Amino acid sequence: MMRLSWFNVTSLTLGFAFLYLPMLILIIYSFNESKLVTVWAGFSTKWYGELLQNEAFLEAAWVTLKVAVLSSTFATVLGTMAAYVLVRGGRFMGRTLFSGMIYAPLVMPEVITGLSLLLLFIGIGLDRGVLTIVLAHTTFSMCFVSVVVSSRLLTFDRSLEEAALDLGCSSFEAFRLVTLPIIAPAVISGWLLAFTLSLDDLVIASFTAGPAATTLPIKIFSAVRLGVSPEINALSTIMIGIVTVGVITASIASKRNVLRQQNEERAAAQS
């Protein structure tokens, strides 16, 4: 077992402190009594109550959650299909162009993506709102899902699918009953990644959102320009809590799925 040196321990401590100490400070000051976010005046939860009374933030939060769920679901379906075609499709005409179009949003600046989508929506006469934000988030997040699922499909044992086909399953049934359950952790990870990207996006949403559909990052950015309020700290704390619970839940589910598969493989080997 490798022992950690003082240099590694110091580097890890400074790295984790740089990443998580600002979040910890934000969470602590969300329970501050004072209106000044930099002056501690005692413990209080009143800003959470004030936040629940703020209809603008609540409406923006609902729009953001709705967009994140819809776009991540569409991105997961499309990204999984694209990954399956890239890994299992072999060589076909236009494969290089297809893969380039799938992975282009990974390196494309968000400003360019947002502007191009804005011009597209204007060109086809589509009013900006929830639908345009969902389409935009699906466009740039499906490539991340495709990368995650592709990496799992590359290490997938195709003999399991061949066995299912030999036993009478169709190609779709083999994918649904054999392939999809095995790559489910990667699919779930892709969904969570797309959900997080949609939840966090500001640049693309600012191009594709309309007056009737304002996402939470846009609302927070507009409010911060006038000064940070304790309500924003409380809202950020709630978002951190939601993301943390989601990540822990997905991790537990993934570990249980891996353990279940290992137990099934052991049972099959023993029989």
N, C-alpha and C positions, 0 to 999 in steps of 0.2 A: 504494500500500500504506500503510495507516494505521500510524503510529508510536505506540507505547505511551508515555504520559507517566509521570513518576515516581509520580504519584498512582495510576494504574492498576496499575503494577508493585507498588507497596507494598500496595495493596488485595488484589491476587491472591496475593501472598506471605503476607500475614496470614490470608487466607481458607483457603488450602491448608494453612498451618501449623496453623490451628485444627482443620481436619478430619482431617489425616493425622498430625500430630506425636504425638497420644496413641496412635495405632495403632503408630507406629514405636517409641515408648518401651515399649509392651506387648510387642512382638516382641523387643526387645533384652533386656528383663528376663525373658523366658521362657527365656533361656539363662544365667540367673544361678545361681551355685553356692549362694547363701544361701537359707534358707527365708524370710527377710524380703524382701518384694518391693520395698522401697524402699532396700535397702542392696546395693550391688554387691560381690560377693565373688569374682569370677572367672568365666570362661567354663565352662559345663557343659551337657551335654544330658541329664542324669540325670532331669530332670523329665518329659521326653518318655517315658523308660522307665517312670517311675512312673505316668504317665498310661495307658500301655498295660496296666498291671497293675490299673488301677482298673476293676473290673467294672461299678460303678454308672454311671460316666461313659460307658463303652463301650455299655452297654445303652441309656442315654438317647440317645446319639448315633445308634444304629441305629434307634430309634423315630422320632427326628426326621427322619432321612434317608428312612425309609420313608414317613412322613406327607407330607413335602415333595414327594417324587416323585409319589405317588398324587394328592394334592390339586392340585398344579400341572397334572398331566395332565388330570384331570377339569375343572378350572377353565378350561384352555385350550380344550378341546372345547366346553364349554357357553358360554364367553365368545365364542368365534368364531361359534358358531351365533346367539347373541343379537345380536352385532354385525351379522351378515349380515341378520337379520330387521329390525333397526332401520334399516339403510342401504338395503336393497333391498326391504323389505316394503311400502313406500309407506304410505298411510293406511289403517288398519284399526281396527275397534272395540277399544278397550282399549289403544291404542298408548301413550297418555300414562301410563296406569297401569303398563303393562309397562316402559317406559323408566324410570319412577320407581322401580320395584322393583329394576331392574338397577343403577341408580346410587345407591340409598339407602345401601348399605354404605360408600360413599366418604366420606360426611359423618356417618355414625352413629358415636357413641363406641363404642370397643371394649368397654367395660364393659357397655353396653346390649346389644350384639350377643351377647357371651358369656353374659350372664344370660338373655336370651330363648332362646338355644339350649339352655342348661341346663334351663330350665323345659320346653322342648319335649321334650327327651330323657327327662326324668322323666315327663312326661305320657304319652308313648307307651310307657314301660317299657323303654327302650333303655339297657342298661348302658354306663357310660362307659368308654372305652378307645380303642384306635387308630381304630376305625371312627368314633366320634363326633368325634374330632379331625380326621379327614380330611373329614368332612361339614362341620364348622365352618369349616375353612380353605378348602374349596372355595366355600362360601357367600360369604365376604367377599373372596376374591381373584379370583373370576371377573369382578367388575365392573371391576377394573383391566385384565384381559385384553380385556374388551369395549371399553374406551376406546381402548386401543392399536390393536386391529384395526379399529375403526370409523374412526379417523383415516386409516388406509391405504386402506380401502375407499372413502372419500369422494373420494380422488384417483385412484382406479383408472379406467382407460380401458375403459368398458363395450363399446366397439366390438370389442375382442378376444374377449369372450364371444359377442357377436353373430356374429362371423365363425365361431367354432367351432360355433355352433348352425346357421348356414347350411350348414356342411360336413357336417352330419348327426349331430353330438353331441347327446346328451340334456342336460338341465339339470344333472344330477348329473355327467355326464362333463365338461361344460364347466367346472364348478366344480373338479373334481378335476384336470383336465389343464391348465387355463389359469389360473383364478383363484387356486387354492391355491398353486401354485409362485411366483406373482408376489407374493402377500402373505405368503409364508413368513417373510421377515425379521421382519415384525410379529408373526406367530404365535410365532416363537421368542423374540422379545423379551417377549411377554406371558407365555410359559412361564417364562422366567428371572425376570421380575418376581414372578410368583406363587410360584415356588420360593423366592426371597429373602424374601418376606413370610411364608411358612410357616416358613422356617428361623429367622426372627427373632422370631416371635410369642410373647408371654408371657401377655398378658392373657386372650385368648380361650381359649388352651390350658389356662390354670389353671382355667377354668370347666368345660371339657369333658373334661379328662383324668381318668382314674381311677387307683386305686392301682397297677394293673398296667401302666400306660402313662404314664411320665413323660418329657416331652420335655427336650431339652438346655437350653433357656433356663430352664425351671422348675428343673432341677437346679443350674444355675449360680447362679440367683438365691437358691436355698436355701443353697448353699455360701458365697456372698459375704456373706450375713447373719452368718455366723460368722467372717468374715475372709477376705481374698483370699489364696489360696495360689499358689505358682508353677505348680502343675498347671493352674490355671485360665488362667494366662497362656499356657502351652503349648497348651492346648485352643483358646483364642481365636486363637492364631497359626495353628494348623492350619485353623481355619474361615476365617480371612482368606485363607490360601493357596488353599483350595478355591474360594472365591468369586472370587478374582482370576483363577485359571486358567479358570474357567467364563466370566467376562466377556470375557477375551481371546480364548478360543476362539470364542465367539459373535460377537464383533466381526470376527474374521478370516473366519469363515464367511459373515457378512453381506456383507462387502466383496467376497469372491469371487463371491457370488451376483449382486451388483450389476454387477460387471465382466463376468460371463458374460452377463447380460441385455443389457448395452450392446454386447458383441461380436455377439450374435445380432441385435440391431436394426441394427447397422451392416452385417452380412452380408446381412440382408434388404433393406436400402435399396440396397446395391450391386447386388444381383441384380434 
